[in-house]
Amino acid sequence: MIAARKEAQLTQATLAKFLKKPQSFVAKYENGERRLDVIEFLLVTRIIGISPCEILRKIEQEVSNISCKEDT
């Protein structure tokens, strides 16, 4: 999500403004201090201009890689 935001040339503050949230909202989910619910996730991806399916595929791949490493 961070890379997608940066690729869209948005700062945390700018993204937060579009979401009508404080900048700390974006910082907290980017730092893993909180999770986005489905509606928030869809709003963020729409503003960033990336497909939610693409992000989910990347997350699923990362989770799969982590679990494969734990199995060895």
N, C-alpha and C positions, 0 to 999 in steps of 0.2 A: 504494500500500500504506500509505503514511503517513496519507493522508486517511482511508482505511478504518479504520485502527487508532484514529485520533483520534475518528472518528464512533462507533466502538464504545466510546468513553470508556475506552480502555486506555492506560496508559503503556507505554513500552518495557520498564520493569522488570516490570510486571504480565504483559505478553505473554511475556516471557522466562521468568518463573516457570512459566506454563502449559506452555511448551515444554521446561522443565527445562534451560534454557540460561542463560548469563550475559547480562546486559543488553547487553553489548558485541556479542553475536551479532546482536541486533535492530538496534542502531546501525549495524553494519557493512553489513548488507544494505540498510538504509534510506539510507545514505550512498553506496551504490554501490561499497563496498570489497570486497564479496563478493557472490556470487549464491547464490540458494537452489536446491537440487536439487528435483526434482518432489515427493518425499515431504515435504520441509520446506515447500514452497509450499502443498501441500494441507493440512498441519497448521495453518499460519498462517491460511489462509483460513477453515478450520473454526472456529478459536478466535475470529477476528475476526467471524465470522458473515456472510461475504460469499461469493457464488458464485465459484469459481475461474474459471469461464467469463466472468463479468462483468469480472474483473480482466484476464484475457487479452485480451478485446475492447478494453479501454482501452489496454493496452500496444501491441497491434497498431495501433490508430489513431494513437498517438503515433509509432510507428516509421514508419508510412506518411506521416505529416505531415513527419517529418524527411527522409525520402527524397524527397518531392515538393519540398521546399525546396532540396535539393541539386541537383535536376535543372534548376532555373531559373537 
